[in-house]
Amino acid sequence: MKKRAVLLVNLGSPDAPEVPEVRKYLKQFLMDPYVIHLPWLLRALLVNFLVLPKRPHSSAEAYRSIWTEDGSPLIHYSQELLKALQAKLDIPVAIAMRYGKPSIESQIKSLLANGGSNGDGDGNKKIDEILFIPLYPHHADSTVTTSVKEAERVIRENNFSVKLQTLKPFYDDKSYIDALVNSAASALSENYDHILFSYHGLPELHITKADPTDNHCLKSESCCSVTSASPAHATCYRHQVLRTTECFAQKAGLSSDQYTVAYQSRLGRAQWLEPSTDNTLVKLAQQGKKKILVLCPAFVTDCLETLEEIDIRGRKTFFAAGGEELTYIPCLNDNEDWVDCLSKWIKEYPTAQ
């Protein structure tokens, strides 16, 4: 019988909220060709001469505002999720970061060198396959593709005889949607004026480049509509986030006028998905939406983009525009429903032939 190990992967975090560590992290992240779609030389010039001289200072300050006694929230919650999953499964499970530590390479090597032993009592048996789980509900080259390509590189360059199986984006999976809605149940039961679904933004170029048809994405207002199904939807980030929102609204019994979708975390001057979260927060306040709920379903783990960008800066933006109450709904983190959801997927995922 084949032996399987599971490797979860998240984005990553600097080792510390200080300028040198943040600069090192940002350089690794921004030099990834799946993140900035430019030739290497242009990318290196942009990163080293325009971004890294200043951005690490502001980013370090932002990280310090959310850093905890347990360190980076993203790393802490990822480790808590790992512990919860290990308690439910009798196969080896590890977690890696695409950028920073622990790296995908170090975790694959560790799993294979130790037979995946994490207390399952079978550390001497060779691992035949790794179920690779990018912890991103929606497809994007800058998250899913780059993580998978890195795992494939590690296996190829080290001549590891192990099969890599990858869990597909789970943006409309019923168990995931149920966990997401349940995590917001308490806030949804209170009085509020509006709900904002804030997703990580992407440059429009990333959307069109991932389109396998080359003639569908962003070609019309209805290109992401569920009723106009296209092969492009399998890799279309915008379609998938709108589908997550639609599924959440159906499950929670929301009407279309009760919520808005926006996109956060812009970088650079390229054309990004619209509308922006910052502008939407101002607009909602000006429209008289005094009490709002904010969810960030593109993230399953709380991080800089949720805790600092939304719960701190976004709150200030909303209040400055006349808003009175912003309730940020935390990510799934190590929520029991989410742990059960992942455990179910792992147990039911078919073994490679």
N, C-alpha and C positions, 0 to 999 in steps of 0.2 A: 504494500500500500504506500502511495506517495506521501511524503511529508511536506507540509506547507508551513510557511512562515508569513506573517503579515507585517508590512511596513507602511505606517501612516506617514504622510509628509505634509508639513505646513510651510509657510513662507519663511519665517525666521525672525531673528532679532539681534541687535548688537549685544555684545557681552556685558556692556555697562553703558549707562547714560552719559557718557563722556565723549568729547570731541574725537579723540583718536579712534576709539572703538566704533563710533558712529560713522566716521569717515571710511574705515575699512569695510564696514557692512554696506554702506551706500555704493562704494566702488564695485564691490562684487555684484550687487544687485543691478546697478545701472549699466554695467558693462556686458550684461547678458543680452545677446542679440534678439532674444525673444521679448525683451522688455523695451529696448529702444531699437527700432527698425532702421538702423543706419549701417553703412559699411564700417568696418572696425576702426579705421583711421578717423573718420568723422565722429564716430561715437566716442573714441578716446579723447579727441579734442574737446567735444562738448562736455563730457564728464569731468575731465581733469582741469579744464580751464574756465568753465562757466558754472558748473555745479559744485564741485568739491571745495573750492576756496571759501564759500560762504554757507552753503546749506547744512553742513555738519554741525555748525554752531547753533542754528535755530532748531534743528532736529534733536540735538542733544538736550536742549532746554525743554522741548516737548516731551521727550522720553522721561526726563527727570520728573515731570509733572504727574506721571502715571506709574513710575517705578515703585515697587513694593518691597517689603522685607523679604519676600520670596523671589525678588528679582523681576525680570520682564514678565508682565501679565501673560503674554502669548506663550512663553516657554512654560510658565507655571501651570496655566490651564491645560496646555498640551500634555504635560507630564501627569496631571491629575486624570485626564481622559485616558491616558495609557494605563495607569494603575487600575482604573475602573474596568477597562476592557480585559486586562490580564486576569482579573478576578473572575471574569465570566467565561473565559476561553481556556481550552486545554492545549492550545498551540502557541508557538512563540509569537510575540507581538512586540514591535519596536516602533519608535517614532524618530523621524529625521526632519531637518530643516533644509529647504532649498538653498538658503543663504545663511551663513553663520554656523553655529554648532547646535546639536550634533549634525554633521553633514550626511547626505545620502550615501556617499562613498563609505564613510566610517561605519555606518549602521548596516549596510549590506555586507561588508567584510566581517563585521562582528557576528551577524546572524549566521553566516556560512562557516566561519571559523569555529564557532561554538556549537554548531549543529542546532543553533537557535535556542539553546537551553536558557530558559528563564524560570526554572523551577518546575518544568513540565516532566522532568524525570527521563527525558529521551534525548539528551544533548549529544549523544554519540551517533545518532542516526542522521545521515546526510539529508539536507533540505533539497527537495526536487523543484519546488516552485515558490515564488514570492508573490503574494497578492498585494499589489501596490495600490494604496488608497490616497490619492491627492485630496486633501481636506478642503476642497472647493466645490460648492454645489453647481457652479456654472463653468462652461468651457471658456478658456482664454489661453492663447499661446503663452502669455506672460505668467501664467500660473500652472495650468495643467500640462501643456506641451513641454515647457522647459523642465519640469520635474521628471516627466517620463523620459525625455531625452537624456537627462543626466543619469538616471538609473540604468538606461540602456548602455550608455557610455561606460559606466563602471563595470557592468557585466562583460561587455565586449573587450575592453582593454585589459581586463584581468583574466580573460578566458574562463570565466565561471560557467560551469555547466548547470545552470539553473534557469527555469522558465519564469519569465516575468508576465504576470497577468495584471491588468489595470482595471480598476473599477471605474465605470463611466460616470460622467456628471449626473448628479442625482436631483436636479433642480425641481422636478415634479414628482419624485417618488412619494407615494402616499405616506410611508412611515416617516420620512423626513418632514413633509408638510405637517403631519400630525404633531410631531415633536416641536416644530416651530410655532404652531398655533397654541399648543399647550403651554409653551414657555411664556407666551404673552397673555395667557388667560386672565391673570389677576389684573393687569393693566386694562385689558379690554372690557372688564366688568365695571370700571370706573367711568366717571363722566369725562368726556374729552370732545374737542371740536373737530379734530382731523388726525389722520395717521399719515406719516411720511415714511415711505420705504426708500432708504438711502443706500444705493449700491455703489461699489467701487467703480469709478469711471474708467473708460478706455478711449484712446484715440480712435476716431472713425477708421483710420487706416488699418488698425488691428482687426476691426470687424470685416472690412472688405477683403483683406488679405487672407482671412480664414475661410472665406466663402469658396467651397469647392466648385461651384457652378460659374463663378466669375461674373455673374450677371443678375444676382438676386439681392444681396444685402445692401440696404440703404438706397435702393433704386426707386422705392415708392413709399408712401406713407403707411401702407398696409403690409409691407414686406415681412414684418414680424408677427402678423396676425396668425393665430392658431388655425383659423379657417382656411388660410392659404398655405397649407403645408408645403414645405420645400426641403430638399436634401440639405440645404444650407443651414437649416435650423439645428442640425446635429452639432454644429460648431459655432453657432451664432450666439454670442454672449448676450446681446440685447434681447433676442427672442427668448432666451432662457430665463433672464431675470423678469421679463414681463410675464412669462408663464408661471414662475414661482409666485409672483404677486397675485395673479389671477387665481391660482390654486389656494393660496392663503385666504383671499377674499371669499371664495366659495365656501371654504371650510368654516371660516369665522362669521359668515353671514353678512358680509360688508357690501354695501352698494358702491357703485363706481364713483359717486361724489363724496365718499367718505375718506378717500385716500389719494395720495399723489406719489409718483415715482420720480426720483431724482438721482443724480450721479455725483459722487464726491471725489476727492483726492487727485485733483488735476495737477499736472506737471508739464511745464513747457508751453510753447505757443501753438502747437498743433490743434486742429479742430477735434474736440472731444464730444462724447455723447452729451446731449442736452435733455432736460434742463439741469443746471448745476444745483447742488444741494444748498450752497450758500445763498444763491438768488432765490431759491424756492422758500427757504426759511424766512427771508425778508418778505416775500410776496404773501406767504400764508399769514404772517402777523398783520400786514397791511390790509388783508382781506377780512380781518376780525377774528381769525382763528387763534384765540388766546391760549387754549390748552391743547397741546398736541402730543402724540406718541410718536416716537421714532424707533424704527427697527433697521438693522443693517444685515439683511439675509445673505449678502455675498460673503460674509465672514462667519465661520462656525466658532471662532475663538476670539475673545476680546483682545484688542491690540491697540496700537497707536491710533489707527484710523477710526476706531470706535470710541475709545475712552478719552482721547485728547481732541481729535478733530470734531467729533460730534458732541460728546457729553460735556466738554469744556468750551471749546471755541464755538461750536454750533449753538450751544445754549446762549452764549454771550451775544451772538449775532441775532438770534431770535428775540431775546429780551430788548436789545438795542432798537429793534424795529417795532417794538410795541407788544411783543408776546409776553405772556405772564407765567406760563407753566410748560416746561418741556420734560416729558418722562421718557428717558432712554431705556429701552428694553434690552437687557444684556443678551449677548450671543448664547448659543447652546452650551459652550464650554464643556463641563462634565455633567451636564443635566442628565438625569437618569433615563428619560425617554430617548435622548440622543445616544447614550451608551447602548441601550437596548436595540436601537435602530442599527447602529454599526455592527453590533454583535450578530444580529439577524442576517445582515448582508454577508458577513464573513462566513457564517455557518452554512448559508445557502448557496454561496458562490461555487459554481461547478469546477471540479478539478480539471486541469489541462489534460488533453488526450495525447 
